[in-house]
Amino acid sequence: MVSRADNRNRKRKKWPFIVGGIVLFFILVIGGGAFYIWTQVGNVVESMHSPLDRDSDPERQDQINRLYSDADAVNMLLLGVDERDGDVGRSDTMILLSLNPKTDSMLMLSIPRDTYVNIPDRGMDKINHAYAFGEAAQTGGGTELSVETVEDAFDIPIHSYVRVNMEGFQQGIDALGGVDVQNSTAFSQDGHDFSEGNVNLNGEEALSYIRMRKEDSRGDMGRNERQRDVIVAAMDKAASFSSITKANNILDILGSNVQTDLDMKRLQNLFTDYSGTRNNVETMEIEGDGQTISGVWYYVVPDNEINRIHSTITEHMEQE
């Protein structure tokens, strides 16, 4: 039996893969078939829309608008933020998506939270500390500094971001009716048993599934792979989701848990021109080594690996 303490702990640890619900949101924007959906979508977009300070630059806005309207490749940073009472929060999950509609392909890069990088104006530290530093400084905020840090670390542009409060995870998966994933290793977590092979996960089970790392010989890398698997499964489920009766529930979850610099026009462009990229997803991992520096454990990535990631993403963006 699950204790109340366990439940409280789970609520604090929810992960951000409501992105499947965002894909459903794209579908509703274009194919809802009912006028009231449009009205509600507009309200949700308004509540989610949260531009960064740098978005006040008209030249930058014109450039990004052209990318979306011309269906050029774009890079999007997904941030899963764990915020608690009395704490500025931290980005426990960072996933970079590179979407190329010309080749209908997507690169998905999981960035380990302990990756040792330069945080602008702060120096070398764990990449997930960028969010907390930005929130504490209150100059641009944690999202802004997280985006800048990823751009600086890999020398690639980030055109859009989606920031998700981890409280939205379980509701999002349940609203989709659960997801199916292929599990490579049998394990138990939080009182749930996950057998090897195909497993169906509801929201609570999916939360436990992506949290496990102690029984995984690959640690965080194995957990990152399960996170990516759940994202892809959620996107596939959302793309085939046909029940308009649950639209209100999905939209409520999005409005309460998601912030993004995407406005309605860019969201529409994403659906009409970029939705095919989910059919060809290539996942990437960052190869590095754990090292203790001044008594703190970091995931240190060599320069040649940084260069490989930069080249791979750049080449993916330039393919036609």
N, C-alpha and C positions, 0 to 999 in steps of 0.2 A: 504494500500500500504506500502511496506517495504522501509524504508529510507536507504540512503547510510550509515548513521551512524550505523543502525542496521546490515547492511551487513558487515561492518568493524568489528563490535563486534562479529558477528558470526564467521568470519574468525579467530579471536583470540581465540575462544572458541571451535574449532572443536575437537571432541573426537576421540579416536584411534582405532576404530573397523574395520580397514582395514584388521584385522586378517582373515576375510572371504576371502579376496583376496589372503592371504598367503596360505590358504587351496587350492584355485584354482591353485596357483603356484605349490603346491605339485603335483596336478593332471597333470599339463602340463609337469612337469619334467619326469613323467613316461609314460603318455599316450597321449602326444601331437600328435604323429604320423607324425611329419614333422621335417626334420633335422634342418631347420632354427630356429625352436623353441628351440632346444637344444643350438644352438649358442647364442641366445638371453638370454636364462635362465642363461647360464654360465656368461655372462656379468653382468646380474642383481645380481647374487649371489656375484660376485666379488665386486660390488659397495655397496651391503648391508653388506658384511662381516666386522665386527668390533670387533675383540677379545678384551677381558678385559686384564688388566695387569697380572692377576693371570693365564691367559691362557698360559703364557710363561713357566709355569712349565710342563715339559714333562711327569712327573708322573701323574699329574692331567689330562692331555690330553689323556694319555693311558687309564686311568680309565673311562673317559666319553666315549671315542670311544668304549670301551668294552660294556658299558651300551647300547649304540645305536645298535651296531652290534649284541648283544645277545638279543635284544628286551626286556630289563629289564625296569622297571618303571623309569620314569624321571620326574623331576619337572621343569617347565618353568615359568619365570616371565615376564608378559606383562606390559610394561611401556608406558603410554600415556603422552607425554611431551609437555607442552605448553611453547613455546619459543617466546619471543617478542624482538623487537629491544631495545638494551640497558639493557636487563635483562638476567640473567644466566639461567632462566627457572626453571620449577618445574614439578614434576610428579603428575599431577592431577588425574591420574587413575593408580591403581596398582591391577593387577589380577594375582593370582597364579593358574597355571594349573598343576595338577598332572595326568600324563598319564600312565595307566597300560595296555599294550597290551595283557598281559596274561589273563586278565579278560575283555578286551575290554571295559574299563570304564575310565571316566574322572571326577576328582574332580575340581570344579571351585570355588575359594575363592576370593571374593572381599574384598580388604583391605581399609577401610575408610581412606581418606587422612589426617584426623586429629588425627589418632590413636597415643596415647602417648607411645613412645617406646624409648629405648636407641639407639642413633645413635653412632656407634663406633668413639671414639676420640672427640665426640661433646657433649655427655650427653643426657639427656632426652629432647625430643622435638617431634613435629609432624612428622610422618613418611614421608610425602611428602617433608619435608625440606631436607631430605638426598640428593636428587638430586641437589638442589641448593648449598648445602654445598660442595658437591664433585666437582661441576663445578667451584665454586669460588676458591677452594683450588688448582685445576688443578693437583691433585695428584691422578691419577686413574680415575678421572672424576665422573660425577653424576651417571651414570649407575652403575659403580663399587660400589660406596658407597650405592646406593639403594639396590643392590643385597646383599651386606654384611649386611645391616640393617635388611632385611627380614629374612635372614638366622639366624641372632642373635636373632631376636624377637621371632621366632617360633621354633628355634633349629631344622631346617630341611635344607637339602642341596638344592641349586638351581643349576641345571645342565646346563641350557641354558636361554638366555633372548631374548626378542624381544622388541626393543624400537621403538615406532612409533611417528613421528611428527604429531600432531593433524591436520595439514593442509591436511592430506591425507584422512580424513574420508568421506567427501561428495563425492569425486571422486570415492572412492572405492565402496560405496553403489550404486552409479549410474552406475558404470561399470558392476555391477552384475545384473542390471535391477531392483533394489529395493529389499526389504525384507518384509516378512509378520510376524507380531507378534500378540500375544494375549494380549490385553490391559485390565487390571482389573479395571481401574478407568478412567472415562471420564474427560478430562481437555483440556485447551487451553494453547498454548505457542507460542510466537513469531508470532502471527497471524494465527497459524494453530490450527484446532480443531480436537481432537482425541476422537473418540467415544469409548464406552466400547465394547469389543469383538475383532474380528479379524480386524486388520488394515494393509493396505499396505503402506509402507513408501519409498519414494525416498530419495536421499541423504540429501537434505535440511530438509525434514520432520523428518528423523531419527535423525538428529542433534538436532532439537528442542525437539523431543520425549525423548531423553536421558538427556537433560539439565534440565528438569523440576524437582524441588524439593519443591518449596514454597507451591504448592497446594497439596503436598503429605504429609499425616499425619506422614509418616515414614521418611521424610526428605531425608538425604543422603542414607539411607538404601533402600528406595523405588527407588531412582535414580540408585543405584548400581544394583538392580534387573532388571531394564529396560536395563541397559548396558549389563548385562549377556544375557538377552533375545535377544538383537540385535546381540550379538556375535554368539549365537547358530543358530539364523536364517540365519546369513551370512554364517556360515560354511555349513549349510544344502543347501543353495542356491548354494554355490561354488561347493559343491560335486556333484550336479546334473547339473552343468553348462556345456553346450555342444557346445557353439559357439566359435570355434577356431579363428574366425575372430576378436574377441575382445582381443585376447591374448596380442597383442602389447600394448594396452591401459593399461591392468592390470599390465603388467611387468613394464611399464613406471612409473605407480603410486607406485609400490613397490620400485623400484630403487630410487625414489625421496624422499620417506617418511619413509623407514624402515631401521633400523640397527639391526644386530643380530650377535651372535658368532657362529651361525650354518653355517657350510660350506656345499658344495654340497653333500658330502657323507652322512652327518647326515640328511640333508633334504630328501634325497632319502630313508634313513632308516625310517624317520618319515612317509613318504607316504606308503611304503610297509608294515610296521609293526605296525604303530600306528594310521592309519586313522580310524580304526574301533572303536576307543575310543569315537569318537563323537556321536556314536549311543546310548551311555549310560552315559549321563551327570548328575552328582549330584552337585547341587550348595550348597555352605556353606556361612553363614554369621557370622560375629564376634559380639558377644553380649557384650555390654559395656554400660557405662553411660557417658553423657556429664558432665564435671566438669570444673570449672574455677580455674586455678592455676596461681598465681601471675598476675592476670588480663587477662589471655589468656585462651580461651576455648579449651579444648582437649577432645578427645574421649578416655576414660580410660577403659582399659580392665583388668579384674581381673586375677590373676594367674591361677585359676582353668579353666578359659576359654582358656587361652594360652595353658595350658596342654591338654585340650580337642582337640584343633585344631592340636597340635603336634601329639597326639595319633591317631587321625582320619586319618591324611595324612600318617603317618608312617604305619598304618595298611593297608591303601589302597595300598601303594607301595609294601607291602610284600605279598599281596594276589596272589594266583596262580590258 
